Amino acid sequence: MTVVTASKPERGVVTLTLDSPANRNALSGALVAELAAALEQAGADDGVRAVVLTHTGSTFCSGADLRQPPDPAAFVALMRRIVTLPKPVVARVSGHVRAGGLGLVAACDIAVAGGPESSFALTEVRIGVVAAVISIPLLARLDARAAGRYFLTGERFDAAEAARIGLVTAYDDDVDTALAPVLDGLREAAPGALADTKKLLTAKVLSAFDEESDAAVALSARRFSSAEAQEGVAAFLDRRERPWVL
């Protein structure tokens, strides 16, 4: 069953939609593979000026599929593909974003959110794992103090806070009101200039991917195989309290 759909380009903009309602658009192996393939196709299409990444339902992405988690290296490659795609990628968020989903948002060049319905949380520590691989694009975007708070506490925050700390570019009660001027601007830009400007803007985060990916993948794998994580994931799936909660 297809979990990522691609629209036909509309005035140069193709929309990729996460469409896996059964697990709230969680990062399964299938979703990661399909999104990577769709991005590859969009990047190679001369008729595409920009990509919008959005979702069905009330959740943009709930993080890793804990029943069928993706290979951490494959997820790193997906985020890196967003960063290296020669077309701008714009996240359109009108719902909840958790854990690994924040990595997708951070990898995008621009992110807009719908104010009332959007919320964000880095919940990894609450189930005994670490936001390791997504730290690569996130730490390049977020205010350092805010990153320290939300990585360590797993607190939920809203779209206004996401904009304040650098996770999203803009927000509005109506997400498409925030999105419209962004797409208008991209449609007016020369394709070659867009590609070179994106290279300029993403050089530091791309360097971080090159330098930190192996260590981040290893840390992610180690934490997911730990006794803490096994208990935390089981408690989450069973909807019971984790033993370390005070």
C-alpha positions as CSV (number, residue, x, y, z in Angstrom):
1,M,0.0,0.0,0.0
2,T,1.4,3.4,-1.0
3,V,2.1,5.7,2.0
4,V,3.5,8.7,0.1
5,T,1.6,10.3,-2.7
6,A,2.9,12.8,-5.3
7,S,0.8,15.4,-7.0
8,K,1.4,16.6,-10.6
9,P,3.4,19.8,-10.6
10,E,1.2,22.9,-10.2
11,R,3.0,25.9,-11.6
12,G,6.3,24.1,-10.9
13,V,5.5,23.0,-7.4
14,V,5.0,19.3,-6.6
15,T,3.4,18.2,-3.4
16,L,4.5,15.0,-1.6
17,T,2.0,13.9,1.0
18,L,2.6,11.5,3.9
19,D,-0.4,9.3,3.9
20,S,-0.2,6.5,6.4
21,P,-3.1,7.1,8.8
22,A,-2.9,3.7,10.5
23,N,0.3,4.8,12.3
24,R,-0.1,8.6,12.2
25,N,2.5,8.9,9.4
26,A,5.1,7.2,11.4
27,L,8.6,6.6,9.9
28,S,8.3,3.0,8.8
29,G,10.8,1.5,6.4
30,A,8.2,1.8,3.7
31,L,7.5,5.5,4.3
32,V,11.2,6.3,4.4
33,A,11.8,4.4,1.1
34,E,8.8,5.9,-0.7
35,L,9.6,9.4,0.3
36,A,13.2,9.0,-0.8
37,A,12.1,7.8,-4.2
38,A,9.6,10.6,-4.6
39,L,12.2,13.2,-3.7
40,E,14.6,11.6,-6.2
41,Q,12.0,11.8,-8.9
42,A,11.1,15.4,-8.1
43,G,14.8,16.4,-8.1
44,A,15.3,15.0,-11.5
45,D,12.3,16.7,-13.1
46,D,13.1,19.9,-14.9
47,G,9.5,20.9,-14.6
48,V,9.7,21.0,-10.8
49,R,10.8,24.3,-9.2
50,A,10.1,23.3,-5.6
51,V,8.7,20.5,-3.4
52,V,6.1,20.8,-0.7
53,L,6.1,18.1,2.0
54,T,2.8,17.8,3.8
55,H,0.5,15.2,5.3
56,T,-3.0,13.8,5.6
57,G,-4.8,13.7,9.0
58,S,-4.0,15.5,12.2
59,T,-0.4,14.3,12.5
60,F,2.4,15.4,10.2
61,C,4.6,12.6,11.5
62,S,4.5,10.7,14.9
63,G,8.2,9.7,14.8
64,A,9.7,6.3,14.2
65,D,7.3,3.4,13.8
66,L,8.1,1.6,17.0
67,R,6.7,-1.7,15.7
68,Q,8.6,-1.5,12.4
69,P,11.3,1.1,12.9
70,P,13.3,2.2,9.8
71,D,17.0,1.5,9.5
72,P,18.7,4.6,11.1
73,A,21.1,4.8,8.2
74,A,18.2,4.9,5.7
75,F,16.6,7.7,7.7
76,V,19.8,9.7,7.8
77,A,20.1,9.2,4.0
78,L,16.5,10.5,3.6
79,M,17.2,13.7,5.6
80,R,20.4,14.2,3.7
81,R,18.6,13.8,0.4
82,I,16.2,16.6,1.4
83,V,19.2,18.8,2.2
84,T,21.0,18.0,-1.1
85,L,18.0,18.1,-3.4
86,P,18.6,20.8,-6.0
87,K,15.1,22.1,-5.5
88,P,13.9,23.9,-2.3
89,V,11.8,21.6,0.0
90,V,9.1,23.3,2.0
91,A,7.4,21.6,5.0
92,R,3.7,22.3,5.3
93,V,2.6,21.3,8.9
94,S,-0.9,21.5,10.0
95,G,-0.8,18.9,12.8
96,H,1.3,17.2,15.4
97,V,5.0,16.5,14.9
98,R,6.9,14.1,17.2
99,A,10.4,12.8,17.6
100,G,11.8,11.8,14.2
101,G,9.2,14.0,12.4
102,L,11.1,17.0,13.7
103,G,14.1,15.8,11.7
104,L,12.1,15.9,8.5
105,V,10.9,19.5,9.3
106,A,14.5,20.6,10.2
107,A,15.9,19.1,7.0
108,C,13.6,21.1,4.9
109,D,14.7,24.5,3.6
110,I,11.6,26.3,4.8
111,A,8.9,25.2,7.1
112,V,5.4,26.7,7.7
113,A,2.9,25.7,10.3
114,G,-0.7,26.1,11.1
115,G,-0.9,27.8,14.5
116,P,-3.8,26.2,16.4
117,E,-3.5,22.7,15.2
118,S,0.3,22.2,15.2
119,S,2.4,20.9,18.1
120,F,5.9,19.6,18.4
121,A,7.8,17.4,20.9
122,L,11.1,15.6,21.0
123,T,9.8,12.6,23.0
124,E,12.7,10.2,22.7
125,V,14.1,10.5,26.2
126,R,10.7,9.6,27.6
127,I,10.9,6.1,26.1
128,G,14.6,5.6,26.8
129,V,16.1,6.5,23.4
130,V,18.1,9.5,22.1
131,A,17.2,12.0,19.3
132,A,20.5,11.1,17.7
133,V,20.2,11.1,14.0
134,I,17.7,14.0,13.9
135,S,20.1,16.1,15.9
136,I,22.2,16.6,12.8
137,P,19.7,19.0,11.1
138,L,18.0,20.1,14.3
139,L,21.1,21.4,16.0
140,A,21.8,23.4,12.9
141,R,18.4,25.1,13.1
142,L,17.5,25.5,16.8
143,D,18.4,28.1,19.3
144,A,21.0,26.3,21.5
145,R,19.2,26.9,24.8
146,A,15.9,25.8,23.4
147,A,17.5,22.6,22.0
148,G,18.9,21.8,25.4
149,R,15.4,22.2,27.0
150,Y,13.4,20.3,24.5
151,F,15.9,17.5,23.8
152,L,16.2,16.9,27.6
153,T,12.6,17.2,28.8
154,G,10.4,16.0,25.9
155,E,8.0,18.9,26.5
156,R,5.4,19.8,23.9
157,F,5.5,23.2,22.3
158,D,3.3,25.1,19.9
159,A,3.9,26.7,16.5
160,A,4.7,30.1,17.9
161,E,7.5,28.6,20.0
162,A,8.6,26.5,17.0
163,A,9.1,29.8,15.1
164,R,10.8,31.5,18.0
165,I,13.4,28.8,18.4
166,G,14.1,28.4,14.6
167,L,12.3,25.1,13.9
168,V,9.7,26.7,11.6
169,T,10.0,29.7,9.3
170,A,6.5,31.1,9.7
171,Y,3.1,30.2,11.2
172,D,-0.4,31.4,10.8
173,D,-3.8,30.3,12.0
174,D,-4.3,29.2,8.4
175,V,-1.2,27.3,7.2
176,D,-1.8,28.1,3.6
177,T,-1.8,31.8,4.3
178,A,1.8,31.3,5.6
179,L,2.6,29.1,2.6
180,A,1.3,31.3,-0.2
181,P,4.0,34.0,-0.3
182,V,6.7,31.4,0.1
183,L,5.6,29.5,-3.0
184,D,5.0,32.8,-4.9
185,G,8.6,33.8,-4.2
186,L,10.0,30.4,-5.3
187,R,8.0,30.5,-8.5
188,E,9.6,33.9,-9.4
189,A,13.2,32.7,-8.7
190,A,15.5,31.4,-11.5
191,P,16.0,27.6,-11.2
192,G,19.8,27.7,-11.4
193,A,20.0,30.5,-8.9
194,L,17.7,28.6,-6.5
195,A,19.9,25.5,-6.7
196,D,23.2,27.5,-6.1
197,T,21.6,29.5,-3.3
198,K,20.4,26.3,-1.6
199,K,24.0,24.9,-1.8
200,L,25.2,28.1,-0.1
201,L,22.6,27.9,2.7
202,T,23.0,24.2,3.4
203,A,26.8,23.9,3.3
204,K,27.1,23.7,7.1
205,V,24.4,21.2,7.7
206,L,25.7,19.1,4.9
207,S,29.1,19.1,6.5
208,A,27.5,18.0,9.7
209,F,25.9,15.1,8.0
210,D,29.2,14.1,6.5
211,E,31.0,14.3,9.8
212,E,28.4,13.1,12.3
213,S,26.2,10.5,10.6
214,D,28.2,7.4,11.5
215,A,28.4,8.3,15.2
216,A,24.7,9.3,15.3
217,V,23.6,6.1,13.7
218,A,25.7,4.1,16.1
219,L,24.3,5.9,19.1
220,S,20.7,5.5,17.9
221,A,21.2,1.7,17.4
222,R,22.9,1.4,20.8
223,R,20.1,3.2,22.6
224,F,17.3,1.4,20.8
225,S,18.8,-2.0,21.8
226,S,19.3,-0.9,25.5
227,A,17.2,-2.4,28.3
228,E,15.8,1.1,29.1
229,A,14.6,1.5,25.5
230,Q,13.1,-2.0,25.4
231,E,11.1,-1.2,28.6
232,G,10.2,2.3,27.4
233,V,8.9,1.1,24.0
234,A,7.0,-1.7,25.5
235,A,5.4,0.6,28.1
236,F,4.5,3.1,25.3
237,L,2.9,0.4,23.1
238,D,1.1,-1.1,26.1
239,R,-0.1,2.3,27.2
240,R,1.3,1.9,30.7
241,E,3.6,4.1,32.8
242,R,7.3,3.8,32.4
243,P,9.1,2.6,35.6
244,W,11.4,5.6,35.9
245,V,8.7,8.2,36.0
246,L,8.8,9.9,39.5
